[in-house]
Amino acid sequence: MHLTSRGFPLFFTFDLDAETMWTARDASYAERPVLMSQGAYGWKVGADRILKLLARYDLKTTFFIPGLVIDQRPELMERILEGGHEIAHHSYTHRWILSLSEDEEREEMEKGIESIRRVTGSSPKGWRSPAAEISKITMPLLVEHGFAYSSNFFDDDSPYLHTVGNKPTNIVELPFRWVLDDAPFFQYSIVLPGRTMQAPSALLEAWKLEFDVLHAEKRMMMVGMHPQIIGQPSRIGVLQALIEYALERGDVWIGRCDEMVEDMRPRLQGATV
Ligand SMILES: [Zn+2]
């Protein structure tokens, strides 16, 4: 039996970093219009191409968005919400957590929550770190703010419940790995690390092979994408091909993280008793 009542949990998540992918590394990049335009592609073109594809298959998914981008792009936020998608927390400015003081990290958390509350009317359920790192106060902050899930760790192919400060919690971890992310295959910038430009077919091959094993083992699949990357013409077809591949297999639930987490949590709680 799969981990949800509706089948194998397949998560499509989109980290809409936009210009913060650059400004989080170096604030002076804001003065370099061509660098900024590479991030702008995410909200100007990539996001809507993704929304259109998801609508064609009637899929609802999750967008992790820095609060700053939420505040800057209210019309895009409306389109994301109209599509039935979830907006989850992805910091405020996308600055690296390990470079922040505790006060700064608290501020990033609180401002990001406020931005999401302004557009959705409720607090975010999920949190993903801007740079795949957490500090010693991050998990306690998630408990304090009542988060339902985290999608940050690389240590499993199945979801699990977090223990924080030696206490069991109801926070579900939705783990991922770099092979399930578009950035290591395609992120190319003169100033960012990882100048790679692989063929779209390399990503599709990896994701199909991952799907086959994870589905057969009745685990989960967390796909992490960036609109400025997967939303480009040569790559959107990879996402479409994976959707088709999964739907043909059947017994799969492609949905919002918050809804799938609520569905699977009782099973996870049972497993820990
Ligand atoms: Zn990000």
Boltz pocket constraint, residues with backbone or C-beta under 6 A from the ligand:
constraints:
  - pocket:
      binder: B
      contacts: [[A, 15], [A, 16], [A, 17], [A, 90], [A, 94], [A, 129], [A, 130], [A, 131]]
      max_distance: 6.0
